Amino acid sequence: MLPYLDMQEAEAALGRELSFAEKLWFNYSANKHDYFLHFHNYFFLLFFYSLIPLPYLLAELIRSKKIHKYKIQPKVKRSFSDMFNCYKNVMQVFLLIAGPLQIIFFSYIKMTGIRTSLPLPSKWEMFWQILAYFIVEDYFSYWIHRCLHTKRVYEKIHHVHHEYTAPFGFAAPYAHWAELLILGLPSFIGPAFVPGHIITFWLWFILRQIELIETHSGYEFPWSPTRYIPFYGGSEFHDYHHYVGGRSQSNFASVFTYCDYIYGTDKMIGIRTSLPLPSKWEMFWQILVYFIVEDYSNYWIHRWLHTKWGYEKIHHVHHEYTAPFGFAAPYAHWAEILILGLPSFLGPAFVPGHIITYWLWFIESIETHSGYEFPWSPSRYIPFYGGSEFHDYHHYVGGCSQSNFASVFTYCDYIYGADKVSSVEDEFLS
């Protein structure tokens, strides 16, 4: 409930006119008790759990060849009655467990400082807060999940969730009531650390619910925007965990895979060779991510290689050719090949794709060392692309060069003031 009699009083308190969104919020929440606003989370839980899995349910029932090829375990078929029974069981637990929890947690929410007042948070404030919620929840859930796979706890509690070795959307929250309580708690830790607005709180639980359903959907669609989120696990990653079942000691990630990677419990991460082949757009966006990640990392490694020690011990070998040519592209000290080669694997680690995408990704470096700048090259029309002339100048200057470090794109050189030095440019171009 807002502490203002009318909108004019709210604007006077803020010292400015309310935005359109704030006017909507004022009209909706001004006379509603904070408890009622908090309880929206429960309605959102029931609504989105009933809504989001429906496309996956239809895909499972229709079994169109165009869609079914993206099913992770295509031999497993679910009937409508099987999925509806799962839905009923989950809704019963929500009514008996989640509902009372909302009542109990209201005082906790008030204590943490989650507000319903004006002003509303900015988009960036909401983004960073929700990102913090995901990271905090993910870390705690990882260790709780590992605990649930110990022999005693699995037999007593977690085995219920693993009744479905090929999960589907409605099975996302299907679990023992105690597991819902235990795994639900980390969702409140992030908002306790970084309290925000009640709208951010709602959006956090909505997104978490959508993510949970997607990772249990049983489908890996190439057009899903979550495929381009670094360290995001997704449905294929979690589906493997269910496939292995009770003996699984891997792929515990709730959302991101970094904990599995750090603690050595990752499986099925990486480049795939299986069908279906990636679409052209999937390959395009993945390779773009690979270039950006590799380019930024290599920029700073390359600058380090031009320090006195780095150049004299390692990088001088690559600069033996002041006028590079195609075959000289990978000509370097063995240590440089190792050091500069590592960033090439960062992108595929963040956004793993098909082996064909991986092959295409490794072609570019020969052109920048070709020694030729052809006007018909399609790369000339790529924004911020360095190309052969840009990098050739770096070789021409040689060991004293403190410019044109770009691996692919020139934006780092531009931002950090290391783009082409004009004092010897005319001599170079002549």
Secondary structure, DSSP 4 states (H G I P E B T S, - for coil): --S-SSHHHHHHHHTSPPPHHHHHHHHHHTTS-HHHHHTHHHHHHHHHHHHTTHHHHHHHHH--HHHHTTBSSTT----HHHHHHHHHHHHHHIIIIIHHHHHHHHHHHHHHT-B--SSPPPHHHHHHHHHHHHHHHHHHHHHHHHHHTSHHHIIIIITTGGG-SS--GGGTT-S-HHHHHHHHTHHHHHHHHS--BHHHHHHHHHHHHHHHHHHTSSB--TT-GGGGSTTB-HHHHHHHHHHHGGG--S---SSBSHHHHHTT---S-S-B-PSSPPPHHHHHHHHHHHHHHHHHHHHHHHHHHTSHHHHHHTGGGGGG-SS--GGGTT-S-HHHHHHHHGGGGHHHHHS--BHHHHHHHT-THHHHTSS---TT-GGGGSTTB-HHHHHHHHHHHGGG--S---SSBSHHHHHTT-S--GGGHHHHH-
